[in-house]
Amino acid sequence: MAQSIFCATFLVFFTLTTLSFTLAFTQQNYTDAFAKSILFFEGQRSGKLPANQRVTWRSDSGLQDGSSANVDLVGGYYDAGDNVKFGLPMAFTTTMLAWSLIEFGTTMKSELWNAQAALRWSTDYLLKAATTTPGILYVQVGEPNSDHRCWERPEDMDTPRMVYTVSPQNPGSDVAAETAAALAAAAIAFRNFDNPYSQKLLQTAIYLHYLLLN
Ligand SMILES: *[C@@H]1O[C@H](CO)[C@@H](O)[C@H](O)[C@H]1NC(C)=O
């Protein structure tokens, strides 16, 4: 008994030691890992997919998003494995992606355009969410409880696409502030590439900022 426990312990120790040596001395291909991490965003796309979509097992979905509130909220990203479009994690992700482009865009080489497309897919949606109805920020599409019980892919989903909003009367400063931060960061990321778009992002960030304060 004691001997087998010793053997098992030794085996675990030996395996972990070997594994850590292997990991430490194996060349990792970060170019490949980076390209795949940007490609991942295309698998999460909601809305009408463009002709240059590289993740081709995905197709158009969520084309009626917003219709329950008589507005157009098509586009943006699905959250994790869900079909819900959650405003807060989407805005946070967008902020991080924008900061990555600001800090490291010049070293991204051929991935720069893909990373910018990933950022723009989100900011196009956040602009819609912030400017469709004055005084209202749309912060979510999809009903989480029914969605989390549903295994359908977005292309086939038939769960309720409820629309959630925040406003000065029904505040949600965390999501509103994060959305303003995402738009402001993206304005910097696009400044030297598409100045009119950058200006629009900045103006909308400022507008959201005032919406929060008033
Ligand atoms: C790393 O991955 C990229 C992209 O897949 C590839 O073009 C490149 O040859 C790889 N580099 C090495 C050293 O394997």
The ligand as an SDF file (V2000), in Angstrom:
LIG
                    3D

 14 14  0  0  0  0  0  0  0  0999 V2000
    4.6510   30.0430  -37.2060 C   0  0  0  0  0  0  0  0  0  0  0  0
    3.3070   30.1260  -37.6940 O   0  0  0  0  0  0  0  0  0  0  0  0
    3.1650   30.9060  -38.8640 C   0  0  0  0  0  0  0  0  0  0  0  0
    1.6840   31.0690  -39.1420 C   0  0  0  0  0  0  0  0  0  0  0  0
    1.0090   29.8630  -39.1100 O   0  0  0  0  0  0  0  0  0  0  0  0
    3.9390   30.2600  -39.9880 C   0  0  0  0  0  0  0  0  0  0  0  0
    3.8030   31.0260  -41.1740 O   0  0  0  0  0  0  0  0  0  0  0  0
    5.3980   30.1440  -39.5890 C   0  0  0  0  0  0  0  0  0  0  0  0
    6.1090   29.4450  -40.5840 O   0  0  0  0  0  0  0  0  0  0  0  0
    5.5650   29.4300  -38.2450 C   0  0  0  0  0  0  0  0  0  0  0  0
    6.9430   29.5490  -37.7920 N   0  0  0  0  0  0  0  0  0  0  0  0
    7.6390   28.5260  -37.3300 C   0  0  0  0  0  0  0  0  0  0  0  0
    9.0280   28.8310  -36.8680 C   0  0  0  0  0  0  0  0  0  0  0  0
    7.1850   27.3920  -37.2710 O   0  0  0  0  0  0  0  0  0  0  0  0
  1  2  1  0
  1 10  1  0
  2  3  1  0
  3  4  1  0
  3  6  1  0
  4  5  1  0
  6  7  1  0
  6  8  1  0
  8  9  1  0
  8 10  1  0
 10 11  1  0
 11 12  1  0
 12 13  1  0
 12 14  2  0
M  END
$$$$
